[in-house]
Amino acid sequence: MTMKKTVDNIDKSTDFSLVLGGPLFQLFRKAHLTGDALELVAATDPHDLPVHLVAASGALVLEGHALGGSAAVPFLLDVEVHIKFLVVVPLLIIAELVVHQRMRFVVKQFLERHLIAENNLPRFDAAIASAFRLRNSVLGEVLLIAFVYVVGVLIIWRQYTALATATWYAVPTGGGLKLSLSGMWYVYVSLPILQFLLMRWYFRIFIWTRFLWQVSRLGLSLVPTHPDHIGGLGFLSNTAFAFTPLAVAHGGLLAGVIANRIFYLSASLPQFKIEIAVLVVFVLCIVFGPFLVFTPQLAEAKRTGNREYGTLAERYVREFDAKWLRRRGACRGIVSG
């Protein structure tokens, strides 16, 4: 009864989702930009979303930085900026729909496969509720915004990402970067939007990892002989594909940075082999790293399976040997004698 009640509660309330929650999602719902399950996002052309680039076009024309002028990197030839807002931002938004559709049935799979023992169902429900509270946290998104402006813009972008040459958005000076009018919009509006979307994904992956860790502490009823070769947790591997748009977005970010430095700072592609390697490792960690929380239980299940089924196999082989080999050999000896 308790198991059925838990499944019914999930069916009546909501599927497990890392996306359907949080102040920004509620704002989109009230503004009718999305439905309860991202219905309108699926029907929206993602390339219509980064309209904040158009807001800076008037200043670009006035300053003469759209295609030429004094800027070594005019706006229309800034590969990094166009990849960020015409490729990466749409991918980060598309990823929300993909992740929601792929991961919504994860909780039910734990229950339908009887991986959660009856006495652990209250703790399982508590883990789900805790994940939802974090996902819907107003404080969490406020802290993300603060982090974006304090660290993302003022430190990471200014110190490590911005080009050290005259561009449409800034000119290097002895005291740092001197922003143009369009650059102010880019740095304090457009760039924070991109960084916030990215940081919110890291926050969601933290929630996902924390939820899986809490579930792994419940003493799952793993089956060592399960055909998926991982004790019955094979359904989790399908969720990794949901993060494909997020992984591609990270590749796009680095590709834009590298392209600008090759085109305008005379850099070469081999100079960035470390950055490429670090990005590959980082993406693999955020996609597959959460599953490592099950390593201790899977190792224990393997040891238990080897011990129990090893004993069973030993008994079967001995009985087979005694019945069909030794007995037949004895019979042959009697006949020949």
C-alpha positions, 0 to 999 in steps of 0.5 A, a space after each residue: 500500500 505504501 509503494 502504491 501510495 507513493 506512486 500515486 502521489 507522484 502521478 497526481 503532483 508532478 513528474 520529477 523535473 529539474 526544469 519546471 521550477 524556480 522564480 524565472 520559470 514562474 515569471 515565464 508562466 505568468 508572462 505566458 511565455 511558457 506553459 506548465 510543461 514548457 509547451 510554448 518553448 517547444 514552439 518558439 524559434 530559439 533564434 528569436 530569443 536573443 533580441 537583446 543584441 538588437 537593442 545595442 544596434 543603434 549605439 553600434 551605428 552611432 559609434 561606427 563599430 558595426 562593420 568598421 571604424 576604429 575597432 579592430 574587431 567590429 560587431 558583425 565580425 565578432 565570431 565569439 559574440 554571435 556564437 554565444 547569442 545565436 548558438 549557445 543561448 538557444 542551446 541552453 534553452 532547448 536543453 531545458 525541454 530535452 532534459 525535462 522530457 528525458 528525466 521526468 520518469 526517473 523517480 517512477 523507475 526507482 519505484 517500478 523496478 522495486 529498487 527502494 525498500 518499503 521501509 525507505 520510502 519516506 526517506 525517498 519522498 524526503 529526497 524528492 521534496 528536498 530536490 524540489 525545494 532547491 529547484 524552486 529556491 528564490 535565494 538560489 537564483 538571487 545568489 546566482 545573479 550576484 555571482 554572475 555580476 561579481 565573479 562572472 562579469 567583473 573577474 572572469 570576463 574582464 580578466 580572462 575572456 575579453 579580447 586585449 585589443 580594440 573591439 566594438 564593446 571596449 578599448 584597452 587602457 592603462 586602467 582596464 577596459 573602457 566600455 563603449 555605449 554598446 559595450 555597456 549593454 553587452 557587459 551588464 545585460 547581454 553577457 549576464 543573461 548568458 552567464 546566468 543561464 549557464 550557472 543555473 544549469 550548474 545549479 540544476 546538475 548540483 541538485 541532480 547529483 545531490 538527489 542521486 547521492 541521497 537515493 544511493 544512501 537508501 540501501 537499494 535493492 540491486 540485482 547482481 544478475 540484472 541484464 543491464 549489467 549494473 544491478 537494475 540502474 541501467 535506466 539512468 544511463 539514458 538520462 545522460 543523453 538529455 545533456 547533449 545540448 548542454 555539452 554542445 553549448 560548452 563546445 560552442 563557447 570555447 569555439 567562439 573564444 578560440 576563433 576570435 583569438 585566431 582571427 584577431 590575435 594571431 593565435 594558433 589552434 594548438 595553443 589551446 590544446 589544454 583548454 580543449 582537454 580541460 573542457 572535455 573532461 569538465 563536460 564528461 564530469 558534469 554529465 557522467 559524474 553524478 552516477 559515481 555516487 552509486 559506485 560503492 553500492 554497485 561494488 558491494 552488489 558485485 561482491 555479493 553476487 560473486 559470492 552467492 552465485 559462485 556458491 550456487 555455481 559450485 554446488 551445481 557443477 559438483 552435482 552435475 559432476 557426481 551425477 553424470 561424470 563420476 557415476 558414469 565412469 563408475 558404471 563403465 568400470 563395473 561393466 568392463 570388469 
